[in-house]
């Protein structure tokens, strides 16, 4: 029985405290934060996001889908992730949902020159699957830096996953709907 205790202790000593995926995610997150800290404008951030290799979603995506619209707008819209149409074109919200959104915004007299729009993720998850927590963790700094650079007065979050990610909550969208929240900029 003493040999079993020694064997178990040896196995435990060799087992890493975190998985390889967790270490990779942590390293990619750190890299994303460093990139964001250096980005002084949306153009430089876009260039860095397009070069970023820390998220596996980039391997299956056709395009990096960065934000779009007026970078000086007071309204910032946030979605979850690009869909097939967005991945093909490289612009957020150009598919059916985007066309509906454009019509809804037009009904109140606002077009894309009146707002800025982006997603939690800049790359489409394969098959439009729900993003993994690790993918969100790595990519969220890019969205937060876009928000910092645009500096909007209002942020509208489109969908439950986007709300949970940006607000760091597990509340359902039905519980969040209709409530105002303060957003604290990531740079201070």
JOKA-V538749 format. One record per pair of residues at least 4 apart in sequence whose ideal C-beta (glycine too) atoms are under 6 Angstrom apart, sorted by the first residue. I is the first residue (numbers start at 1). J is the second residue. D is the distance in Angstrom with one decimal. If there is no record, write none. Layout:
i: (I:I)
j: (J:J)
d: (D:D)
This chain:
i: (18:18:25:28:28:29:29:31:32:32:33:35:36:36:39:39:39:40:42:42:42:45:46:49:49:49:50:54:55:55:55:57:57:57:57:58:60:61:61:61:62:63:63:64:65:65:65:65:65:66:67:67:67:68:68:68:69:69:69:69:70:70:71:73:73:74:74:75:75:75:76:76:76:76:77:77:77:78:78:78:79:79:79:80:80:80:80:81:81:81:81:82:82:82:83:83:85:85:86:86:87:89:92:92:92:93:93:93:94:105:110:116:118:118:120:120:120:120:121:121:125:125:131:131:136:136:144:148:148:148:155:157:157:157:158:160:163:163:163:164:171:171:173)
j: (22:23:134:54:138:137:138:54:138:141:141:48:141:145:44:45:145:44:46:71:149:145:66:64:122:142:64:138:135:138:139:61:123:125:135:123:126:87:123:124:87:87:90:122:82:86:90:92:122:122:116:118:146:91:92:117:112:115:116:117:113:116:150:115:116:152:153:115:152:154:116:150:152:155:115:117:156:157:162:166:119:158:162:120:159:161:162:119:121:125:131:86:87:124:95:128:94:95:92:94:124:94:117:118:119:98:101:117:98:110:114:150:143:146:136:143:162:165:131:139:129:131:135:136:140:165:186:185:186:187:183:162:163:166:162:173:167:173:176:169:175:176:177)
d: (4.1:5.4:4.5:3.0:4.5:5.5:5.3:5.3:5.8:4.4:5.1:4.6:4.7:3.9:4.8:3.7:5.8:5.9:6.0:5.3:5.4:5.7:4.7:5.9:5.6:5.3:4.7:5.6:6.0:4.9:5.8:5.9:3.8:6.0:5.8:5.1:4.9:5.6:3.9:5.1:4.9:5.8:3.5:5.1:4.0:5.0:5.8:5.3:5.4:5.9:5.8:3.5:5.1:5.2:5.4:5.6:4.7:5.3:4.1:5.1:5.1:5.7:5.6:4.8:4.7:5.4:4.1:4.0:5.9:5.1:5.1:5.6:3.8:4.8:5.8:4.3:5.0:5.0:5.2:5.9:4.6:4.7:5.7:5.5:5.2:4.5:4.7:5.3:4.1:5.7:5.6:3.5:5.0:4.4:5.0:5.7:5.3:3.4:5.6:5.7:4.0:5.2:5.3:6.0:5.6:3.1:5.6:5.6:4.8:4.5:3.9:5.0:5.9:5.3:5.9:5.7:5.3:4.8:5.6:4.9:4.7:5.4:4.8:5.3:5.7:5.0:4.2:5.1:5.8:4.9:5.5:5.0:4.5:5.8:5.9:3.7:5.5:6.0:5.3:5.8:4.6:5.2:5.9)
